[in-house]
Amino acid sequence: MLSGKVKIKIPGEKRGKSLWVGEHAQIHPSATIEGHVLVGQDAVVGRGVTLAGDVTVGTDCWIRPNATIKRSILLPGSSVGDGAYLEDCIVGHGYDVRAGETIRGGALIRRSH
């Protein structure tokens, strides 16, 4: 969808060739964005964050400073801690990736109690 192979209206305002930003989303000016990226409504992308490859940041997600996210999808309400590194991941609804954690390839979901 983000690379234009599927014709569908992507929510949010298009900025440049490959960035879409939802209403009230905040992206720190020091964040690095490379590739096709969607930042959902009310999401926050912190200082020094890197988003690379095709990345989708869902509604109400919070990416804390200096995290790196490559080719991943963050579902609504999830968060990524300071300095965490994600590559080829799907982060489930409301899942919190801990600060400094490194995860390559995986679906991250909260376990129900």
Secondary structure, 3 states (H helix, E strand, C coil): CCCCCCCCCCCCEEECCCEEECCCCEECCCCEEECCEEECCCCEECCCCEEECCEEECCCCEECCCCEEECCEECCCCEECCCCEEEEEEECCCCEECCCCEEEEEEECCCCC
